[in-house]
Amino acid sequence: MSFLFACIFMYLNGRHSDRTGERARHLGLLLAALAVPQQWIAYLLLVLMVGLN
């Protein structure tokens, strides 16, 4: 089920970054979230990133 949410959020995040022209900011936040060693914290950061944009 989490993969379904991840796909939906990635699509929405991509649409938002294209619409606002904030691609570098979106990519930087994604890389920061992936650099976190605990997987649940990285997932939480990604979800928050999409919700805040």
C-alpha positions in Angstrom: 0.0 0.0 0.0 2.8 2.4 0.8 4.2 2.0 -2.8 0.8 3.2 -4.1 1.0 6.3 -2.0 4.7 6.8 -3.0 3.7 6.7 -6.7 0.9 9.2 -6.2 3.0 11.6 -4.2 5.9 11.4 -6.7 3.5 12.2 -9.5 2.0 15.1 -7.6 5.4 16.4 -6.6 6.6 16.3 -10.2 3.6 18.2 -11.4 4.1 20.8 -8.6 7.8 21.2 -9.4 7.1 21.6 -13.1 4.3 24.1 -12.5 6.2 26.3 -10.0 9.7 25.9 -11.6 11.2 24.8 -8.3 12.9 21.7 -9.6 16.2 22.2 -7.9 14.5 22.8 -4.5 12.4 19.6 -4.9 15.4 17.6 -5.9 17.5 18.9 -3.0 14.8 18.0 -0.5 14.5 14.5 -2.0 18.2 13.9 -1.7 18.3 15.2 1.8 15.5 12.7 2.7 17.3 9.8 1.1 20.5 10.6 2.9 18.8 9.8 6.3 20.0 6.4 7.6 16.7 5.4 9.2 14.2 4.4 6.5 11.1 5.5 8.4 12.5 9.0 9.0 13.3 9.3 5.2 9.8 8.2 4.4 8.3 10.7 6.9 10.4 13.5 5.4 9.3 12.6 1.9 5.7 12.6 2.9 6.1 16.0 4.7 8.0 17.4 1.7 5.1 16.6 -0.6 2.6 18.0 1.9 4.4 21.2 2.4 5.0 22.0 -1.2 
